């Protein structure tokens, strides 16, 4: 007789974006003549940069020749991509990160979810609230969280992000073992300052914790004082793992390419209180469960770092940030309190109504899809998120509809 993993039964009813999709499908079926503008899920809308498309084509042509064919590649990623990432993303910012400390993968969502496998089930986990649901749900599946009581899991330490602290949580008073941080933040769009991030690094070092730092949106940072990488902070190599992606900056959401950075000297304790290399553990996990990103995709990703690629990526992120500025301006003019929208492609908006109630109102009255804040955690209630990932025409039309509904 086969038995299931009972931890799956502790998960809440459904995944946030699946719930949204069902409601939108029901609305569309009932209102076939209404054009729905989706400003909820963070998928990009603009085409891949031309230089990436050309690199993709060239690599496919290579694959069509006997000499240029590539079969299984190195699971960690081809050297040409790892080396250019190390140089452009880290060395250029003064970060001591080497190419062999970079693991190329098919998505930072996957890596953020899978990283917990190399840590003990007894680890105490601190997670922001509101937060990207993957951090919570994968730890529920692993059995670290206990039961859910009134919307929170008994075994997690919640780092509340509220209007009072500017949606930037501070280190907890108790000791934890694993800390999830995401800056620029999804869903709030806020960024931690250098001083705030240094406080987290110092805390992690003091209590022997590991920071799991999701930097998927770092390319949208416009403030020169905001760090793009956790490794810009003193001591971060001793306590942090960082996740990066090509999805948002270069439009690889459908192409799939990302990477995770684990410094070689980063360690955690085993059951005998002996230090074990997390770099080696992740390498073993990576090579056992992953066969690598395809050669054409990695060639396309490497093209991001050419001069032409850098210019095209900058133009793409600028385009989305212009959308964000338009959303932020409109919502503020309508009297909503907002966060984000200046260093991130999300605008986090406070409302007096319950968030799912507001979601339904916006959908039914304006045919606009937002993301209800309650789906990101208890502290997300009475908030909703609007995404800047859309065409300019759709954003302008959506703001026009919202003005009519809330003027």
HELIX and SHEET records of a PDB file:
HELIX    1   1 UNK A    6  UNK A   10  5                                   5    
HELIX    2   2 UNK A   16  UNK A   30  1                                  15    
HELIX    3   3 UNK A   50  UNK A   63  1                                  14    
HELIX    4   4 UNK A   79  UNK A   85  1                                   7    
HELIX    5   5 UNK A   86  UNK A   90  3                                   5    
HELIX    6   6 UNK A   91  UNK A   93  5                                   3    
HELIX    7   7 UNK A   99  UNK A  101  5                                   3    
HELIX    8   8 UNK A  108  UNK A  114  1                                   7    
HELIX    9   9 UNK A  115  UNK A  118  5                                   4    
HELIX   10  10 UNK A  133  UNK A  142  1                                  10    
HELIX   11  11 UNK A  194  UNK A  207  1                                  14    
HELIX   12  12 UNK A  218  UNK A  220  5                                   3    
HELIX   13  13 UNK A  230  UNK A  232  5                                   3    
HELIX   14  14 UNK A  236  UNK A  238  5                                   3    
HELIX   15  15 UNK A  247  UNK A  250  1                                   4    
HELIX   16  16 UNK A  278  UNK A  289  1                                  12    
HELIX   17  17 UNK A  295  UNK A  302  1                                   8    
HELIX   18  18 UNK A  303  UNK A  305  5                                   3    
HELIX   19  19 UNK A  307  UNK A  333  1                                  27    
HELIX   20  20 UNK A  355  UNK A  366  1                                  12    
HELIX   21  21 UNK A  373  UNK A  376  5                                   4    
HELIX   22  22 UNK A  378  UNK A  380  5                                   3    
HELIX   23  23 UNK A  392  UNK A  406  1                                  15    
SHEET    1   A 2 UNK A  37  UNK A  38  0                                        
SHEET    2   A 2 UNK A 368  UNK A 369  1                                        
SHEET    1   B 7 UNK A 102  UNK A 105  0                                        
SHEET    2   B 7 UNK A 258  UNK A 262 -1                                        
SHEET    3   B 7 UNK A 240  UNK A 245 -1                                        
SHEET    4   B 7 UNK A 210  UNK A 214  1                                        
SHEET    5   B 7 UNK A 178  UNK A 182  1                                        
SHEET    6   B 7 UNK A 125  UNK A 129  1                                        
SHEET    7   B 7 UNK A 156  UNK A 160  1                                        
SHEET    1   C 2 UNK A 148  UNK A 149  0                                        
SHEET    2   C 2 UNK A 152  UNK A 153 -1                                        
SHEET    1   D 2 UNK A 267  UNK A 269  0                                        
SHEET    2   D 2 UNK A 275  UNK A 277 -1                                        
SHEET    1   E 4 UNK A 338  UNK A 340  0                                        
SHEET    2   E 4 UNK A 346  UNK A 350 -1                                        
SHEET    3   E 4 UNK A 383  UNK A 387 -1                                        
SHEET    4   E 4 UNK A 371  UNK A 372 -1                                        
END                                                                             
